[in-house]
Amino acid sequence: MKYRLYIDEVGNSDMGSSVDPNHRYLNLTGVIIDLDHVKNVIHPEMENLKQRFFNSHPDEPLIFHRREMVRRLYPFKVLDDPQIRQDFDTALLECLSRWDYNVITVTIDKLAHQTRYAVWRYHPYHYCLHVLLERYVMFLEKQPVKGDVSAEARGGKEDRKLKESFTGIFESGTPYVKGARFQAVLTSREIKLKQKLNHIAGLQLADMLAHPCHKSLLTNQENQSKPTGFTEQILEILLPKYLRDSRTGRIDGWERKWL
């Protein structure tokens, strides 16, 4: 049995944009899945949804991307039909509920981080990554199993820095988890960076869940309005999917982390 942590982001890591309310926060959400479950259940059932509702063809694979789906842009224009949209939402929610996976989500308030650390500023993306990986290692240790990590590629220079950061964590650890613990459970010193166009089911799932996870943190921490409708239904499904503090059973501050 081998697990993979699939990572998706909401927002950006640019500190200069943190004064803009629309760019103040960065979220990383990680979805932990047994690779056999991806192969035997999630991937084929996700493809079935695409064929059933969007007439997807293997020669031109359709990629689930939350932004285009919500806006009902091509190739999701068929969701303009209220009945089809309702049927698709019902089918997707059933899959999200039944599939076997765990979730970790981290949001950083970049403006607060910039204000608090006027001299020392941890790179926001890498700070969130540290938190995700620490909790992932604890999950792998508890099973016990081994695993690796995959994230969406973000571009040449950023990808290079991300690879260096991941390898640094693997070799030296973090202030809270020693490198030996990462090395004991992670099967690779390198993070697997893939484009969404690579048609990876785990990254598509992470893409669909990241925004609702981020909204739940903003609701809890910044008193923003509680999500309603389809997003609210996803959040209800996710409650038992979050990893919890083994001592207290808590989610907040553990697998739903605010920085």
C-alpha positions as CSV (number, residue, x, y, z in Angstrom):
1,M,0.0,0.0,0.0
2,K,1.3,3.4,-1.0
3,Y,-0.2,6.8,-0.5
4,R,0.1,10.1,-2.4
5,L,-0.5,13.6,-1.2
6,Y,-2.0,15.7,-4.0
7,I,-1.7,19.5,-3.5
8,D,-3.6,22.4,-5.0
9,E,-3.5,26.1,-4.1
10,V,-6.0,29.0,-3.9
11,G,-4.5,32.5,-4.2
12,N,-0.9,33.3,-4.8
13,S,2.3,33.6,-2.7
14,D,3.1,37.2,-3.8
15,M,3.7,39.2,-0.6
16,G,3.4,42.5,-2.5
17,S,-0.3,41.8,-3.3
18,S,-1.3,41.1,0.3
19,V,-2.7,44.6,0.8
20,D,-5.4,43.7,-1.8
21,P,-8.3,42.0,-0.1
22,N,-8.7,39.8,-3.1
23,H,-5.1,38.6,-2.9
24,R,-4.5,38.6,0.9
25,Y,-4.7,34.9,1.5
26,L,-3.0,31.8,0.2
27,N,-4.4,28.3,0.7
28,L,-2.8,24.9,0.1
29,T,-5.0,21.9,0.4
30,G,-3.7,18.4,0.3
31,V,-5.7,15.2,-0.4
32,I,-4.2,11.9,0.8
33,I,-5.2,8.9,-1.2
34,D,-4.1,5.2,-1.5
35,L,-2.8,4.9,-5.0
36,D,-4.7,1.6,-5.5
37,H,-7.9,3.5,-4.7
38,V,-7.0,6.1,-7.2
39,K,-6.4,3.5,-9.9
40,N,-9.3,1.2,-9.2
41,V,-12.0,3.6,-8.0
42,I,-11.5,7.3,-8.3
43,H,-10.0,7.5,-11.7
44,P,-12.5,5.2,-13.5
45,E,-15.5,6.7,-11.7
46,M,-14.3,10.2,-12.5
47,E,-14.0,9.3,-16.1
48,N,-17.5,7.8,-16.0
49,L,-18.9,11.1,-14.8
50,K,-17.1,12.9,-17.6
51,Q,-18.5,10.6,-20.3
52,R,-22.0,10.5,-18.8
53,F,-22.5,14.3,-18.5
54,F,-19.9,15.8,-20.9
55,N,-19.4,13.2,-23.6
56,S,-15.7,13.0,-22.9
57,H,-13.6,11.0,-25.3
58,P,-10.2,9.3,-24.5
59,D,-8.5,11.0,-27.5
60,E,-9.4,14.4,-26.0
61,P,-9.6,13.9,-22.2
62,L,-11.7,16.4,-20.3
63,I,-10.1,17.8,-17.2
64,F,-12.2,18.7,-14.2
65,H,-11.3,22.3,-13.2
66,R,-13.5,23.9,-10.6
67,R,-13.3,27.5,-12.0
68,E,-14.6,26.5,-15.4
69,M,-17.2,24.2,-13.9
70,V,-18.6,26.9,-11.6
71,R,-18.7,29.4,-14.5
72,R,-20.1,26.7,-16.8
73,L,-17.6,27.5,-19.5
74,Y,-16.6,25.2,-22.3
75,P,-16.6,22.2,-22.1
76,F,-19.0,22.5,-19.1
77,K,-21.6,24.6,-20.9
78,V,-24.1,21.8,-20.7
79,L,-24.4,22.7,-16.9
80,D,-26.5,25.7,-18.0
81,D,-29.4,23.3,-18.1
82,P,-30.8,23.3,-14.5
83,Q,-31.8,19.6,-14.6
84,I,-28.4,18.4,-15.9
85,R,-26.6,20.6,-13.4
86,Q,-28.7,19.1,-10.6
87,D,-28.1,15.5,-11.8
88,F,-24.4,16.2,-12.1
89,D,-24.1,17.8,-8.7
90,T,-25.9,14.9,-7.1
91,A,-23.7,12.3,-8.8
92,L,-20.5,14.2,-7.9
93,L,-21.5,14.7,-4.3
94,E,-22.2,11.0,-4.0
95,C,-18.7,10.2,-5.3
96,L,-17.1,12.8,-3.0
97,S,-18.8,11.2,-0.1
98,R,-18.0,7.6,-0.9
99,W,-14.4,7.9,-2.1
100,D,-11.8,7.1,0.5
101,Y,-9.4,10.0,1.1
102,N,-8.2,12.4,3.8
103,V,-7.8,16.1,3.7
104,I,-5.4,18.7,5.1
105,T,-5.9,22.4,4.4
106,V,-3.8,25.4,5.4
107,T,-4.5,29.1,4.8
108,I,-2.0,31.9,5.5
109,D,-3.0,35.6,6.0
110,K,-0.1,37.1,4.1
111,L,-0.8,40.7,5.3
112,A,-0.7,39.6,8.9
113,H,2.4,37.6,8.3
114,Q,4.1,40.6,6.6
115,T,3.1,42.9,9.4
116,R,4.2,40.6,12.2
117,Y,7.6,39.6,10.7
118,A,8.9,42.9,9.5
119,V,12.4,41.5,9.2
120,W,12.1,37.7,8.8
121,R,9.4,36.5,6.4
122,Y,8.9,32.9,5.6
123,H,7.9,32.4,1.9
124,P,4.1,31.9,2.2
125,Y,3.9,28.9,-0.2
126,H,6.8,27.1,1.5
127,Y,5.5,27.9,5.0
128,C,2.1,26.2,4.1
129,L,4.0,23.3,2.5
130,H,5.9,22.7,5.7
131,V,2.7,22.5,7.7
132,L,1.1,20.1,5.1
133,L,4.1,17.8,5.0
134,E,4.4,17.6,8.8
135,R,0.9,16.4,9.1
136,Y,1.2,14.0,6.1
137,V,4.3,12.4,7.7
138,M,2.3,11.9,11.0
139,F,-0.5,10.3,9.0
140,L,2.0,7.9,7.2
141,E,3.7,7.0,10.5
142,K,0.4,6.2,12.2
143,Q,-0.8,3.7,9.5
144,P,2.2,2.8,9.1
145,V,2.7,3.1,5.3
146,K,4.8,5.0,2.9
147,G,4.0,7.7,0.4
148,D,5.0,10.5,-1.9
149,V,3.8,14.0,-2.9
150,S,2.4,15.5,-6.1
151,A,1.5,19.1,-6.8
152,E,0.4,21.2,-9.7
153,A,3.3,22.7,-11.7
154,R,3.4,26.5,-11.4
155,G,6.2,27.6,-13.8
156,G,9.9,27.3,-14.3
157,K,11.4,29.5,-11.5
158,E,8.7,28.7,-9.0
159,D,8.9,25.0,-9.7
160,R,12.6,25.0,-9.2
161,K,12.3,26.8,-5.8
162,L,9.5,24.4,-4.8
163,K,11.6,21.4,-5.7
164,E,14.5,22.8,-3.7
165,S,12.2,23.5,-0.7
166,F,10.8,20.0,-0.8
167,T,14.2,18.3,-1.0
168,G,15.4,20.6,1.9
169,I,12.5,19.4,4.1
170,F,13.2,15.8,3.1
171,E,16.9,16.1,4.1
172,S,16.8,18.4,7.1
173,G,13.2,18.3,8.3
174,T,11.3,21.3,9.8
175,P,11.5,22.9,13.2
176,Y,9.0,20.4,14.5
177,V,9.7,17.2,12.5
178,K,13.2,15.9,12.0
179,G,14.5,14.9,8.6
180,A,14.9,11.3,9.6
181,R,11.1,11.0,10.0
182,F,10.5,12.4,6.5
183,Q,13.1,10.0,5.1
184,A,11.5,7.0,6.9
185,V,8.1,7.4,5.3
186,L,8.5,9.3,2.0
187,T,9.6,7.2,-0.9
188,S,11.2,10.1,-2.9
189,R,13.3,13.1,-2.1
190,E,11.6,14.9,-5.0
191,I,8.1,16.3,-5.3
192,K,6.2,15.3,-8.5
193,L,5.1,18.4,-10.3
194,K,2.5,17.8,-13.0
195,Q,0.3,20.1,-15.2
196,K,-3.5,19.6,-14.8
197,L,-3.4,18.8,-18.5
198,N,-1.6,15.5,-17.5
199,H,-5.1,14.2,-16.6
200,I,-4.3,13.2,-13.0
201,A,-7.4,12.3,-11.0
202,G,-5.9,13.2,-7.6
203,L,-4.9,16.7,-8.7
204,Q,-8.4,17.2,-10.2
205,L,-10.0,16.1,-6.9
206,A,-7.7,18.5,-5.0
207,D,-8.6,21.3,-7.4
208,M,-12.3,20.7,-6.7
209,L,-11.9,20.6,-2.9
210,A,-9.3,23.4,-2.3
211,H,-11.7,26.4,-2.7
212,P,-14.4,25.0,-0.3
213,C,-11.7,24.2,2.2
214,H,-10.3,27.7,2.0
215,K,-13.8,29.2,2.4
216,S,-14.3,27.1,5.6
217,L,-11.2,28.6,7.1
218,L,-12.1,32.2,6.2
219,T,-15.5,31.6,7.8
220,N,-14.0,30.3,11.0
221,Q,-11.2,32.8,11.3
222,E,-12.3,36.0,9.6
223,N,-16.0,35.7,10.3
224,Q,-16.8,35.7,6.5
225,S,-20.2,34.6,5.4
226,K,-20.8,30.9,5.7
227,P,-20.8,29.1,2.3
228,T,-24.2,28.0,1.1
229,G,-25.6,25.7,-1.6
230,F,-23.3,23.3,-3.3
231,T,-20.1,24.5,-1.5
232,E,-21.9,24.0,1.9
233,Q,-22.8,20.4,0.8
234,I,-19.2,19.7,0.0
235,L,-18.0,21.0,3.4
236,E,-20.5,18.7,5.1
237,I,-19.0,15.8,3.2
238,L,-15.5,16.8,4.1
239,L,-16.0,16.9,7.8
240,P,-15.2,13.2,8.3
241,K,-12.5,13.3,5.7
242,Y,-10.2,15.7,7.7
243,L,-7.4,14.2,9.7
244,R,-8.0,14.9,13.4
245,D,-5.8,15.4,16.4
246,S,-5.5,11.8,17.8
247,R,-5.7,13.1,21.4
248,T,-8.6,15.6,21.1
249,G,-10.4,14.7,17.9
250,R,-10.2,18.3,16.8
251,I,-9.9,19.5,13.2
252,D,-9.2,23.2,13.6
253,G,-5.6,24.0,14.4
254,W,-4.7,20.5,13.2
255,E,-5.8,19.5,9.7
256,R,-7.6,22.8,9.1
257,K,-4.8,25.1,9.9
258,W,-4.7,29.0,10.0
259,L,-1.4,30.7,9.8
